[in-house]
Amino acid sequence: MTTFYEFIKLKCKKYGTVYKKKMDKKAHHRGQWNSRIGFILAASGSAVGLGAVWRFPYITGQSGGAAFVLLYLGFLIIIAIPYMFCEFALGRSTKKNPIGAVRQIRPKSFWITGGVLSVLVPVLICSYYAVIGSWALGYIFKMFVNQATQFKEFVAAPQTMIPLFAVFLILNVLIVYKGIEKGIERWAKVLMPMLFILMLVLLVRSVTLQGAAKGLQFYLEPDFSKINGAVVLAALGRPSFH
């Protein structure tokens, strides 16, 4: 006579097998990139953010200018690019999410923690990027209606910020919901060229402003005396983060 414990064990095994088959079927039909340029644009979009416009230049200027850029490029070549190719190889080989990919090559390994972090970190990044994105949406609207508002007053108004925050999240959810080819890739092909044009316009405009020469000097003139442990960690952190 089958005991209650054995009955539960058999049921769990049965449903576990069914769940595994469903997950394997989903993995088999996982969304794919439709073109190489679509993947490149989407990958670039995940790495090139607002920090490249406002944060990186002033950190570079404060951290030794071109000396900091050399450190940054060195870490980029030595660490970030090889790591990126390893991620590409792992993803193409296993065709699974970060946790499943590590679990396939090293079951019950400590390195599954790295896969878990690869899932959690974008969630944490989204928590503040959604706020910055809502600021951008608000200023785009204010630009079209020609309405000037001080930044402190703008971000301190919950009746404005909460709806903008919700709109930004909804737009992102709709894009991701459409999947890779019809969502992320399609919009990357539209938004990334727009970003390139905007940055080109910003570049031309900034170098024609009064005092632009001093700004470029502050940004690019090498000052190796400013290189210390904190600067090295800052240069290491940028490519490692992306």
C-alpha positions as CSV (number, residue, x, y, z in Angstrom):
1,M,0.0,0.0,0.0
2,T,1.4,3.3,-1.0
3,T,2.0,5.7,1.9
4,F,0.9,9.3,1.8
5,Y,4.6,10.4,1.7
6,E,5.3,8.2,-1.4
7,F,2.1,9.5,-3.0
8,I,3.3,13.1,-2.6
9,K,6.7,12.2,-3.8
10,L,5.4,10.6,-6.9
11,K,3.1,13.6,-7.6
12,C,6.0,16.1,-7.1
13,K,8.2,14.0,-9.5
14,K,5.4,13.9,-12.1
15,Y,4.7,17.6,-12.0
16,G,8.4,18.4,-11.9
17,T,8.9,16.4,-15.1
18,V,6.0,18.2,-16.8
19,Y,7.4,21.6,-15.7
20,K,10.8,20.7,-17.0
21,K,9.4,19.7,-20.4
22,K,7.5,23.0,-20.5
23,M,10.6,25.0,-19.7
24,D,12.6,23.1,-22.3
25,K,9.9,23.8,-24.9
26,K,10.0,27.5,-24.0
27,A,13.8,27.5,-24.2
28,H,13.5,25.9,-27.7
29,H,11.2,28.7,-28.8
30,R,13.2,31.5,-27.1
31,G,13.2,34.7,-29.1
32,Q,16.1,35.3,-31.5
33,W,17.8,38.4,-32.9
34,N,16.6,39.0,-36.5
35,S,19.8,40.8,-37.6
36,R,23.4,41.4,-36.4
37,I,22.9,45.2,-36.5
38,G,19.8,44.9,-34.3
39,F,21.9,43.0,-31.7
40,I,24.8,45.5,-31.9
41,L,22.4,48.5,-31.4
42,A,20.6,46.8,-28.5
43,A,23.9,45.9,-26.8
44,S,25.2,49.4,-27.4
45,G,21.9,50.8,-25.9
46,S,22.4,48.8,-22.8
47,A,25.9,50.2,-22.3
48,V,25.6,53.8,-23.5
49,G,23.4,55.8,-21.1
50,L,22.9,59.2,-19.8
51,G,26.1,58.8,-17.7
52,A,28.1,58.9,-20.9
53,V,26.8,62.4,-21.5
54,W,27.0,64.1,-18.2
55,R,29.0,61.9,-15.7
56,F,31.9,60.5,-17.6
57,P,33.3,63.9,-18.9
58,Y,33.5,65.6,-15.5
59,I,34.9,62.5,-13.8
60,T,37.5,62.4,-16.5
61,G,38.3,66.0,-16.0
62,Q,38.6,65.7,-12.2
63,S,40.7,62.5,-12.5
64,G,43.5,63.5,-14.7
65,G,41.9,64.0,-18.1
66,A,43.6,61.9,-20.8
67,A,45.5,60.0,-18.1
68,F,42.2,58.7,-16.8
69,V,41.0,57.9,-20.3
70,L,44.1,55.8,-20.9
71,L,43.5,53.8,-17.7
72,Y,39.8,53.4,-18.8
73,L,40.8,52.1,-22.2
74,G,43.3,49.7,-20.7
75,F,40.8,48.1,-18.4
76,L,38.3,48.0,-21.2
77,I,40.7,46.0,-23.4
78,I,42.1,43.8,-20.7
79,I,39.0,43.0,-18.7
80,A,35.7,44.2,-20.2
81,I,36.0,43.0,-23.8
82,P,37.2,39.5,-23.0
83,Y,34.5,39.2,-20.3
84,M,31.9,40.3,-22.9
85,F,33.0,37.7,-25.4
86,C,32.8,35.0,-22.7
87,E,29.2,36.1,-22.0
88,F,28.4,35.9,-25.7
89,A,29.9,32.5,-26.0
90,L,28.1,31.2,-22.9
91,G,24.8,32.5,-24.1
92,R,25.1,31.2,-27.7
93,S,26.3,27.8,-26.4
94,T,23.6,27.2,-23.8
95,K,20.7,29.4,-25.2
96,K,19.5,30.0,-21.6
97,N,19.2,32.8,-19.1
98,P,22.3,33.7,-16.9
99,I,21.3,31.3,-14.1
100,G,20.4,28.4,-16.4
101,A,23.6,28.9,-18.5
102,V,25.9,28.7,-15.5
103,R,23.9,25.8,-14.0
104,Q,24.3,23.9,-17.3
105,I,28.1,24.1,-17.4
106,R,28.7,23.9,-13.6
107,P,25.7,22.4,-11.8
108,K,25.4,23.2,-8.0
109,S,28.4,25.5,-8.4
110,F,29.1,28.7,-6.4
111,W,29.3,30.6,-9.7
112,I,25.5,30.3,-10.1
113,T,25.6,33.3,-7.8
114,G,27.0,35.2,-10.7
115,G,24.0,34.3,-12.8
116,V,21.7,35.4,-10.0
117,L,23.5,38.8,-9.8
118,S,23.2,39.2,-13.5
119,V,19.4,39.0,-13.1
120,L,19.2,41.2,-9.9
121,V,21.6,44.0,-11.0
122,P,19.4,45.1,-14.0
123,V,16.4,45.3,-11.6
124,L,18.4,47.5,-9.2
125,I,19.6,49.7,-12.1
126,C,16.0,50.1,-13.3
127,S,15.1,51.5,-9.9
128,Y,17.1,54.7,-10.5
129,Y,17.1,54.7,-14.3
130,A,13.3,54.9,-14.3
131,V,13.6,58.1,-12.2
132,I,16.1,59.6,-14.6
133,G,14.0,58.5,-17.6
134,S,11.0,60.2,-16.1
135,W,13.0,63.4,-15.7
136,A,13.9,63.2,-19.4
137,L,10.3,62.7,-20.4
138,G,9.3,65.7,-18.3
139,Y,11.9,68.0,-19.9
140,I,11.0,66.8,-23.4
141,F,7.4,67.9,-22.7
142,K,8.5,71.2,-21.2
143,M,10.8,71.9,-24.2
144,F,7.8,71.5,-26.6
145,V,5.5,73.8,-24.6
146,N,8.4,76.2,-23.9
147,Q,7.9,76.0,-20.1
148,A,11.0,76.8,-17.9
149,T,11.2,75.1,-14.5
150,Q,14.0,74.9,-12.0
151,F,15.3,71.4,-11.5
152,K,14.8,71.3,-7.7
153,E,11.1,72.4,-8.1
154,F,10.5,69.9,-10.9
155,V,11.8,66.8,-9.1
156,A,10.1,67.9,-5.8
157,A,6.6,67.8,-7.3
158,P,5.1,64.3,-6.8
159,Q,2.0,65.2,-8.8
160,T,4.3,65.5,-11.8
161,M,7.0,62.9,-11.1
162,I,4.8,59.9,-10.2
163,P,2.8,60.0,-13.5
164,L,6.0,60.4,-15.5
165,F,7.6,57.5,-13.6
166,A,4.6,55.4,-14.4
167,V,4.6,56.3,-18.1
168,F,8.3,55.5,-18.4
169,L,7.9,52.1,-16.8
170,I,4.8,51.3,-18.9
171,L,6.7,52.2,-22.2
172,N,9.5,49.9,-21.2
173,V,7.2,47.0,-20.2
174,L,5.4,47.3,-23.5
175,I,8.7,47.1,-25.4
176,V,10.0,44.1,-23.4
177,Y,6.6,42.4,-23.6
178,K,6.8,42.3,-27.4
179,G,10.0,40.2,-27.2
180,I,13.4,40.5,-28.8
181,E,12.6,40.8,-32.5
182,K,9.4,42.8,-32.4
183,G,10.2,44.7,-29.2
184,I,13.8,45.3,-28.2
185,E,15.4,45.0,-31.6
186,R,12.8,47.0,-33.5
187,W,13.0,49.9,-31.1
188,A,16.8,49.8,-30.8
189,K,16.9,50.3,-34.6
190,V,14.9,53.5,-34.1
191,L,16.1,54.9,-30.8
192,M,19.9,54.3,-31.1
193,P,20.2,56.3,-34.4
194,M,18.2,59.0,-32.7
195,L,20.6,59.0,-29.8
196,F,23.6,59.1,-32.1
197,I,22.2,62.2,-33.9
198,L,21.4,63.9,-30.6
199,M,24.9,63.3,-29.3
200,L,26.4,64.6,-32.6
201,V,24.3,67.7,-32.3
202,L,25.3,68.1,-28.7
203,L,29.0,67.7,-29.6
204,V,28.8,70.3,-32.4
205,R,26.9,72.7,-30.1
206,S,29.2,72.3,-27.1
207,V,32.4,72.9,-29.0
208,T,31.0,76.2,-30.5
209,L,30.1,77.6,-27.1
210,Q,32.2,80.3,-25.5
211,G,35.0,78.8,-23.4
212,A,34.8,75.4,-25.2
213,A,38.6,75.4,-25.6
214,K,39.1,75.5,-21.8
215,G,36.5,72.8,-21.3
216,L,38.3,70.5,-23.8
217,Q,41.6,71.3,-22.0
218,F,40.1,70.4,-18.7
219,Y,38.6,67.2,-20.2
220,L,41.6,65.9,-22.2
221,E,44.8,67.4,-20.9
222,P,46.7,64.5,-19.1
223,D,47.6,65.1,-15.5
224,F,49.3,62.0,-14.1
225,S,49.7,63.5,-10.7
226,K,46.0,63.0,-10.1
227,I,46.2,59.2,-10.6
228,N,45.8,57.4,-7.2
229,G,44.0,54.4,-5.9
230,A,40.6,56.0,-6.0
231,V,41.1,57.1,-9.7
232,V,42.2,53.6,-10.7
233,L,39.1,52.1,-9.1
234,A,36.9,54.6,-10.8
235,A,38.6,53.8,-14.2
236,L,38.2,50.0,-13.4
237,G,34.5,50.4,-12.3
238,R,33.2,52.0,-15.5
239,P,34.0,49.2,-18.0
240,S,33.3,46.5,-15.4
241,F,29.9,48.0,-14.7
242,H,28.9,48.1,-18.4
